[in-house]
């Protein structure tokens, strides 16, 4: 990646212009930059990634009522939707057939595609701008706008509460947020990892138990016992090994997106009325709910803050899973380009 100049629209009466202070680096950014999702969402170049945005309002349109200049605000994966379909009316804008994503999506204002948060500022309709609770560390709050809501939403949907047994597969950018949320929701949290070295970190983040998934005996101890499992692994793996750990009516939800399909054994699901599902981010109202929950429980992502000049190095490290657990770009560094 290299620096370039992009255009932003002038704010309309309903728009907020945000000076970007921090932008998290999501694995989706890497997939998009490398055009690895070409079959589903081909990348249009030049591409400006970034959908974990926290910043300060520097302009507010005349009809804006939710924000004023100087407020700390945030933007996640969505910047618009049609607002009229059944999904939007249900508060599920992420499933809107005409959703406009923060980058690499159709730009209805300027033409071309939308450009994301690896930039100085962004202009967004107030309906898709979110409040950041006071006292949260802003660098750590940025990843909440994707990693946070991606893990919070399915837990809320599948009823993770006190007394539930919850598994988290993979302790990375998504997985470490899932552990924090499941713990704060009162669940008994079990982390599954292939790396014994991650055990201490998993416990620090809020796990009650850690299972080394390559150890058949450890896996066998948990067969038929989980209410809910969140699978955050983006690489090929044996999903059936985790389906077998579900109790009757248990659910496993995919939030990682492996490039190749995962084979699923029908008889892992049928006998216990178990279910396998997927989930992506959340609607605007639920994202605000998640941020407020984080404010109440003082939850942020564990981040390594970097300048924009280290973006290519960060991508190489992300390919090696060499970050605990999310990069957050200090966007003030863009002014020294």
N, C-alpha and C positions, 0 to 999 in steps of 0.2 A: 504494500500500500504506500501511497505517496500523497502529499498535500495537493489540494486543488482549490478552486474558488467556485462556490455554488450560489444560486439565487434563492432568497427567501421572499415570500410575498409580504406586502405591507399589511399590517393587521387590519381586519375589518372590524365592524362594531362588536362582533361576538368573539373576537380573537384575543388571545393572550400571547405576547412575545416573551420568551424566557431566555435569559442568559444562562447558558449551561455551565454548571459548576463541576458536576461529576457525571460520568457515564459509565455504567458497568459494561463489561465485555461478556457477552452470552455465547454459548456454543453455537447457537443459531447464526450468530454473526460469522463464525468460521465456516459453517456449512454454506452460507450464502455467498461469501467471498470466493469460496472454491467451487461454487455452482454444483454442490453435491446433491441438491434437491431439484435438479433440472427437470425431472419427470413431473414434479408437482408444482414447484414455484421457481421457474428459471430466473436466473439473475440477469438484470439489465445493468450493463456497465456504462459509465462509471457508477459505482455503488458506494453510498456512504452509510455504513452500518450504524447500529446503536439504538436500542429501545429500552434502556434502563437509565432514564434521564432525571436528574435532580438539578434544579437551578433557581434563579431569582427572577421574579416578574419585573421586566423593564418597561413594558407597555401594556395597557389594557384598553380594549375598545370601549366605546361609549355605552354599549349595552351589557358589558361584563359586570356581573353582580357577585361572582364567587371569589374574585381575586382583585387585589389592588397592587400598585407598583410597590416593590419591596418585599412582597410575600415570597416565601419559599414554596415552590410548586414542583410537580413531577409529571412525567409523561411516560407511559408504558408502551406496549406493542401496538396500540390502536390510536389513530388520530381522527377517525371519522367512521360513520356507517350510514346506511340509508335512513335509519331511525323510524321506519314505517313497517318493516317486516315483523313477522311473529317473533323472531328471535330478539330483535331490538325491543319490542314491546314487553318481552319477558325479562329484560335486563341482561340478555345474553349476547351482547354486541359482538363478542368474539366469533360467534357462529353466523353472523349476518352474511348473506351471499354477496353483499356489496361492501363489505368491510374494507376500510383503507388502513393498511398497516403503516407503521412509522417510517419504514424504508422499503425500497424495492416493490412499491405498490403504485397503482395509478394515482397521479397527482391531479385532482379535479380542479385545482386552481391555476397552476402554472403549466399543466401538460407534462408529458414525460413521466418520471417516477418520483416518488417521495424520497427525501434524503433524511437520514437519521441523526443520532446524537453525537457522532464524532465531529462536532462542529461548534462554532461559537454560540449560536442561538438557534431557536426554533419557534415557529409561529403555529399555534394550535387553537382550535375552537375550544372555548371554556368548558364545554360539555365533556371533553376528553382530557382535561387537566385535573390533576388530583392534589389534594392537600397533604402536606408532609407534617406529621405530628411534631410538636416542638421537642427539643432535647435529643432527638435521634441524631446519631453521627451521620452526616450527609453522604460521605463516601461509602459507608456501609449500607445506607438506605437505598442507594441507587439500584442495586441488584434486586431489591424487593419488587421492582416494577415488572420483572419477568420471572426470575428464579423464585421469588417469594410467592407471587400469585399462582404460578404454575403448580406449586406444591400445596398451597393453602386451599385452593378451589376444590380439588378432588377429595381432600380430607373433610371439608365441610359437606360436600355432596353426599359422601358415603357415611356420614354420621360419626366421625371420629370424636370420641368424648372420653371422659374419665371411665376407667374400667375396661376399655377396649384394648385388645392386643394388636399392635401395629408394627409391620415390618417395613424397613426402608432398604432397598437394594441399590447399592452404590453410594459411596460417600464422596461426592464431588460437589459442584456448584449447586445443583438441585438437591442432592441427597442431604447435604449439611443443613439446608433450610428446612427440609422435611423433618429432620430429627428435632430441630428447635420448635417447630410448630406442633408436632405430635406430643412432645414433652409438655409444652405450654397448655395444650388441650386436655392434659391429664391422662394420656394413654400410657400403657406399658410399651416401651419402644425397643425394638430389636433391629440392629443394623446388620446387614449381610454385606460382606466384603471379601474380596479375594486376597487382600493385603493384611496380614497380621499386624503390620506396623501401624495400621490405622486404628487399632483397638483403643488406645489411650485417648486419641482425639475424639472418637465416637462417644466415649463415656463422658468426656469433657463437654461435648455439645448437648448432652442430655439423654443419651441412650442408656437403657437399663441393662441390656445384654448386647454382646457382639458375637456373631456367628461367622466363622470362616467358611464360605460357601463351598470350597473344594473339599471340606471335611465331611464325608458322608455320615459319620456318626453324629456330628453336631447337627446336621440338617435333619436327621431321622428323629431327633428328640423333639422337634417342633411340628411334626406332621399333624395336619388336621387341627391346628390350634389358633390360627390367625383370623381376626375379623376383617382386617384390611392390610394390603401390602401395596406400597408405592414403588414402582420399578422405574428408577431413574437412569438406567444404563442405556447408552446410545450405541453400543457395540453388539455384535452377535453374542447370544448367550442362551442357555437352556431355560426357557420360560416355564416349562412343565415342572421343573424342580421346585419352583415357587408356588405354582398352582396347587401342587400336592400338599402344601403347608396350610392351605386355607381350611377353615372349619366350614360346616354347612352354611350356605348363603354368604360365605365370605367373598370378597372381591379383590382382584388385583388390577391396578390401574397403571397403564403405561404413560409416562411423561417423557421418557427418553425416546429417541426416534432412530432406531437402527436403520441403516441404509437398505438391508435385505430383510425380507419377511421372516418372521419367527414361526417355525412349525409348532402347532398346538395340537395336543392329543385330546380328542373328544372325550375320552373316558376319564380324563383328569377333571373335566368340568361337570359331566352329567351326573355322577352318583351323589355329589353333595350339593347340587344346584348352585355350584360356584359360578362366578362370572369373571370375565376378562373384559376390560374396557380401556378407553383412552381418554385423555383430557388435555385441553390446551388453555392456557392462561385463565382469565375470568372476565366477566363483564365489568363495566365501570363502577357500578355500585359495590360489587363484591371486592374489587380491587381497593376501593376506599375503605371498606370494612376491614380488609387485611392490613392496610396501613395503620388504621386506628388500633387494631389488635396488637400490632407491633409496638405502637406507642405505649399501650397499656402494659405490655410485658417486656419492654425494652429489648426488642428483637431487631437485630440487623444482620446482614451477611458478614462473614469473616472475609476481609478483603486485603489485597495487596494493592496499594495506590501507586500508580505509575504515571509518568508524563506521556503525552501522545507520541513523543519521539521514540518510545520503546514499544510501539504497537506491533511491529513485525516480530520482534523478539517475544512479546507476550503470546502471539499466535503460535509460534514454534513451541513455546513452553506449554501452552494449552494442549497441543497435540500429544505431549508427553505426560499430561495430567500433573504438570509441575506448578501447581498453584494451590494455595489453601486460603479460600476455596473459590474466590472470584477476583478477577482484576477489576479495579475501578480507576478510570482515567481522570486525573486532575486536569480539567479542561482549560484551566488558566495557562497551562503549558502551550496551548495552541498559539498564543500571542507571541511566543518566542521562536516560532517557525522561521 
